[in-house]
Amino acid sequence: MIIKINNKENKIAEKIREIFQASYTVEAEMLKAVDFPPLKRTVSQFLSSNSKFYAYYLIKDIAAVIEIKNHEELTHIQSLVVYPKYFRKGIGRKLVQSILNTYKSKIFTVETGIENHPAIKLYKSFGFQEQEQWDTNHGVRKVRLEKRI
């Protein structure tokens, strides 16, 4: 079940951070990142964020979270994190599909590390296409993908 969650509630913000830490630790290793900004996000940053957060619930526990920034013409997937024990179970796919169904933007974008092959494969399966690559100041090569409706 996918539900929009209120990141302004302390317990929810703490849970979001917990999932970010678990998921992004794995991604940082995959990308061979020494200094990985997503791992530095604090509970207070989630509490003050203007992003929209949706959670995938398994029974009563959050298994994954997708964070988006939405403007009239553009929806950007800021983050998609899944607890590692739930990797490869289609949860990320369900969250992306939900966002594509919920928001009627003409353009959807996402960025990830170029070595994050599972994420790139997922987004390309929805018709996202590579737009550009660049090197970050924290040593990770990134790719921006875009889907136009």
DAMOGI-V785235 format. One record per residue. N is the residue number from 0. RES is the residue in one small letter. PSI is psi in whole degrees, 0 to 359 (NA if undefined). NEAR is the number of other C-alpha atoms within 12 Angstrom. Layout:
BEGIN
<<N | RES | PSI | NEAR> <N | RES | PSI | NEAR>>
END
This chain:
BEGIN
<<0 | m | 133 | 20> <1 | i | 128 | 28> <2 | i | 139 | 24> <3 | k | 132 | 24> <4 | i | 156 | 29> <5 | n | 99 | 25> <6 | n | 354 | 29> <7 | k | 352 | 22> <8 | e | 131 | 18> <9 | n | 313 | 19> <10 | k | 323 | 18> <11 | i | 315 | 25> <12 | a | 320 | 30> <13 | e | 320 | 23> <14 | k | 319 | 31> <15 | i | 313 | 46> <16 | r | 319 | 35> <17 | e | 315 | 29> <18 | i | 319 | 34> <19 | f | 314 | 36> <20 | q | 314 | 28> <21 | a | 312 | 26> <22 | s | 314 | 30> <23 | y | 340 | 33> <24 | t | 317 | 27> <25 | v | 316 | 24> <26 | e | 319 | 35> <27 | a | 319 | 29> <28 | e | 317 | 19> <29 | m | 320 | 21> <30 | l | 356 | 24> <31 | k | 38 | 20> <32 | a | 131 | 27> <33 | v | 317 | 17> <34 | d | 106 | 19> <35 | f | 105 | 26> <36 | p | 321 | 20> <37 | p | 334 | 31> <38 | l | 349 | 27> <39 | k | 356 | 18> <40 | r | 135 | 22> <41 | t | 165 | 21> <42 | v | 318 | 25> <43 | s | 329 | 19> <44 | q | 323 | 20> <45 | f | 320 | 30> <46 | l | 324 | 25> <47 | s | 358 | 17> <48 | s | 141 | 22> <49 | n | 6 | 17> <50 | s | 165 | 26> <51 | k | 138 | 32> <52 | f | 136 | 37> <53 | y | 139 | 37> <54 | a | 145 | 39> <55 | y | 116 | 36> <56 | y | 135 | 24> <57 | l | 115 | 18> <58 | i | 249 | 9> <59 | k | 10 | 11> <60 | d | 146 | 19> <61 | i | 124 | 33> <62 | a | 336 | 36> <63 | a | 159 | 44> <64 | v | 140 | 49> <65 | i | 135 | 42> <66 | e | 130 | 35> <67 | i | 155 | 34> <68 | k | 125 | 26> <69 | n | 132 | 25> <70 | h | 170 | 19> <71 | e | 308 | 13> <72 | e | 347 | 17> <73 | l | 134 | 23> <74 | t | 123 | 31> <75 | h | 126 | 33> <76 | i | 105 | 39> <77 | q | 319 | 28> <78 | s | 147 | 36> <79 | l | 113 | 41> <80 | v | 138 | 43> <81 | v | 137 | 41> <82 | y | 133 | 34> <83 | p | 326 | 22> <84 | k | 348 | 15> <85 | y | 9 | 22> <86 | f | 150 | 21> <87 | r | 31 | 16> <88 | k | 10 | 17> <89 | g | 6 | 18> <90 | i | 316 | 30> <91 | g | 318 | 38> <92 | r | 316 | 30> <93 | k | 322 | 29> <94 | l | 316 | 36> <95 | v | 315 | 41> <96 | q | 319 | 22> <97 | s | 318 | 25> <98 | i | 317 | 36> <99 | l | 327 | 30> <100 | n | 328 | 15> <101 | t | 318 | 18> <102 | y | 134 | 24> <103 | k | 35 | 18> <104 | s | 157 | 22> <105 | k | 336 | 18> <106 | i | 134 | 25> <107 | f | 135 | 38> <108 | t | 159 | 37> <109 | v | 152 | 36> <110 | e | 145 | 33> <111 | t | 171 | 40> <112 | g | 141 | 34> <113 | i | 336 | 30> <114 | e | 2 | 22> <115 | n | 73 | 25> <116 | h | 320 | 17> <117 | p | 319 | 22> <118 | a | 315 | 34> <119 | i | 317 | 28> <120 | k | 317 | 20> <121 | l | 307 | 26> <122 | y | 320 | 33> <123 | k | 329 | 22> <124 | s | 341 | 16> <125 | f | 3 | 28> <126 | g | 8 | 21> <127 | f | 143 | 27> <128 | q | 145 | 24> <129 | e | 135 | 24> <130 | q | 319 | 19> <131 | e | 161 | 18> <132 | q | 152 | 18> <133 | w | 162 | 18> <134 | d | 134 | 16> <135 | t | 168 | 18> <136 | n | 358 | 13> <137 | h | 21 | 18> <138 | g | 17 | 18> <139 | v | 131 | 27> <140 | r | 127 | 23> <141 | k | 162 | 27> <142 | v | 141 | 27> <143 | r | 129 | 28> <144 | l | 151 | 32> <145 | e | 143 | 28> <146 | k | 126 | 28> <147 | r | 136 | 21> <148 | i | NA | 18>>
END
